């Protein structure tokens, strides 16, 4: 069981036409709003409400832009806050041309979650996440 943190970037995503990369400042604003730093070992996910349109993507195809997490935010979370992993609603985490965030995550042997759903139903703090593996028989 790990502490689950939900950082809401929905307003920035809607203002940016779907293309927005969460920043270290977004994380610091979250910490100010809950009056505490993110605990080491936490799972931090970014709520963009991108998943609310999953059914549309099946018929219309994936959009050309999507919310992501900037390299400075990844470094802040993993190096400064020592989180276990981070996650996003889109099926990809990095809109940069050279995939700098994903390259950094892979190089540092860090973990990320993609394709998350129902983050709009999860409180921004005070929850625990359980991680399990489905057995293969």
WOCOR-V293059 format. One record per backbone hydrogen bond with DSSP energy under -0.5 kcal/mol. CO is the residue of the C=O (numbers start at 1). NH is the residue of the N-H. E is the energy in kcal/mol with one decimal. If there is no record, write none. Layout:
co->CO nh->NH e->E
co->CO nh->NH e->E
This chain:
co->2 nh->129 e->-3.3
co->3 nh->43 e->-2.9
co->4 nh->127 e->-0.8
co->5 nh->7 e->-0.6
co->5 nh->45 e->-3.0
co->6 nh->8 e->-0.6
co->7 nh->9 e->-0.7
co->7 nh->47 e->-2.5
co->9 nh->13 e->-2.3
co->10 nh->14 e->-2.6
co->11 nh->15 e->-2.1
co->12 nh->16 e->-1.7
co->13 nh->18 e->-3.0
co->14 nh->17 e->-1.0
co->16 nh->19 e->-1.3
co->18 nh->20 e->-0.9
co->20 nh->22 e->-0.6
co->20 nh->68 e->-2.9
co->22 nh->70 e->-2.8
co->23 nh->27 e->-1.4
co->24 nh->28 e->-2.4
co->25 nh->29 e->-2.5
co->26 nh->30 e->-2.0
co->27 nh->31 e->-2.4
co->28 nh->32 e->-2.2
co->29 nh->33 e->-2.3
co->30 nh->34 e->-1.7
co->31 nh->35 e->-0.7
co->31 nh->36 e->-1.8
co->39 nh->42 e->-1.6
co->42 nh->44 e->-0.6
co->42 nh->84 e->-2.7
co->42 nh->85 e->-1.2
co->43 nh->5 e->-2.8
co->43 nh->45 e->-0.5
co->44 nh->87 e->-1.9
co->45 nh->7 e->-2.9
co->45 nh->47 e->-0.6
co->46 nh->48 e->-0.6
co->46 nh->89 e->-0.6
co->47 nh->9 e->-3.0
co->49 nh->52 e->-1.1
co->50 nh->53 e->-1.4
co->51 nh->54 e->-1.7
co->53 nh->57 e->-1.7
co->54 nh->58 e->-1.2
co->55 nh->59 e->-1.0
co->56 nh->60 e->-3.6
co->57 nh->61 e->-1.5
co->68 nh->22 e->-2.9
co->70 nh->74 e->-2.2
co->71 nh->75 e->-2.7
co->72 nh->76 e->-2.1
co->73 nh->77 e->-2.7
co->74 nh->78 e->-2.7
co->75 nh->79 e->-2.5
co->75 nh->80 e->-0.9
co->76 nh->80 e->-1.1
co->76 nh->81 e->-1.7
co->77 nh->83 e->-1.6
co->82 nh->41 e->-2.5
co->84 nh->111 e->-0.6
co->85 nh->44 e->-2.3
co->86 nh->113 e->-2.5
co->87 nh->46 e->-2.4
co->88 nh->116 e->-2.0
co->90 nh->115 e->-2.5
co->93 nh->69 e->-1.7
co->96 nh->99 e->-1.1
co->99 nh->103 e->-2.5
co->100 nh->104 e->-2.2
co->101 nh->105 e->-2.5
co->102 nh->106 e->-2.4
co->103 nh->107 e->-2.7
co->104 nh->108 e->-2.2
co->105 nh->110 e->-2.6
co->106 nh->109 e->-1.2
co->111 nh->86 e->-1.2
co->113 nh->88 e->-1.8
co->118 nh->121 e->-1.8
co->119 nh->122 e->-1.4
co->124 nh->6 e->-2.0
co->127 nh->4 e->-2.5
co->129 nh->2 e->-2.3
co->130 nh->132 e->-0.5
co->135 nh->137 e->-0.6
